[in-house]
Amino acid sequence: MIPLTGYSDRLSAAPGERIAFKISSAAAGPYRASLARVVHADPNPAGPGVKLEDLAHRFAIERPSRAQRLAQGSYARVDAVLALHTPGPLTVTALVWPTLSAAREQCVLSRGDAAGGAGWALSLGPGGVIARIGAPAGASVAVTTGRALPLRRWHRIWLVADPGAGTLRVGHAALAGGAREEASAPLPPAARLDAAAPLLIGARLGPEARDHYNGKLEDPMLLAAAVAAPEALVLDPLLPPRELIAGWDFSQGIDGLDVVDVGPRRLTGRLLNLPTRAVTGARWTGREMCWRHAPREYAAIHFHDDDVHDAGWATDFEFTVCGSLSHNRYDNNVSRILRNVLDRFRGRTA
């Protein structure tokens, strides 16, 4: 974090309008803010250089320092699942195109209550695809496929939990004819798939959003079944898979922040920190360059762990633009010249 940084709620204002400033300062003492007019802002040494006109007599304040947290990383949050109960068999799957390998886990899909020891998470990491199931008293279970996924290739990944059979499976398969890989582990009787928590796409709660995923993501799905061949699953809004709980079709609402569930419960979520929409997906053929003409070919969202939208900081001070500040000397000179021209014109035509 930069020791002193901030932003305004708007980039311009008319006379009489206010601009709010949100500041984060890690200094021990107060910070000062004052008004200045930028006459020339190009630092090029071949030019006139930076020129500022000090207007501290118009506005100058001192405020106590306080640090405001910046939560980076984009993801989608689905609060509509809070009332959803999934105690039985569960399959979680998505198409991924990872772009950044890292030593830590990157969560693709999750619904977990760490404090209550419940829920699940499907992630990528240096050991491949990782499935985690919560359980009370530290009895949670995790299983991994063992090898990291190649970057910038489409893969289907999955988590299959079957409490009746007492098994947990995790796996992946490359869409372009790659090998299928799966690992399994016993699912303890104390494991709890159900969690009174929101579902996150591209991150997990802990208690804030963390372990953000870096890469493109498409067609995340939840199914109330222990699917034997998850690699064959396809999210078709017109013919959804059997036992579908929820399936988010990112080709719908591309020009907004909602992620639309085409499943029977319509568990629509919301994007945070502005990931990139309308990116080429697993169905992209290269024949269409505009997502509006073939939205299903652009049904992916690219998430990043350093995305930022509105930081949501509190306002530290405001400035009201007065009329005399809305016109600089250049504007006044131009107005005066125009008036002289008009006066001369009127004198000639009189």
Secondary structure, 3 states (H helix, E strand, C coil): CCCEEEEECCCCCCCCCEEEEEEEECCCCCEEEECEEEEECCCCCCCCCCEEEECCCCCEEEECCCCCCCCCCCEEEEHHHHHCCCCCCEEEEEEEEECCCCCCCEEEEEEEECCCCEEEEEEEECCEEEEEECCHHHCCEEEECCCCCCCCCCEEEEEEEECCCCEEEEEEEECCCCCEEEEEEECCCCCCCCCCCCEEECCEECCCEECCCCEEEEEEEEECCCCCCHHHCCCCCCCCCCCEEEEEECCCCCCCCEEEECCCCCCCEEEECCCEEEECCCCCCCCCCCCCCCHHHHCEEEECCCCCCCCCCCCCEEEECCHHHCCCHHHHHHHHHHHHHHHHHHHHHC
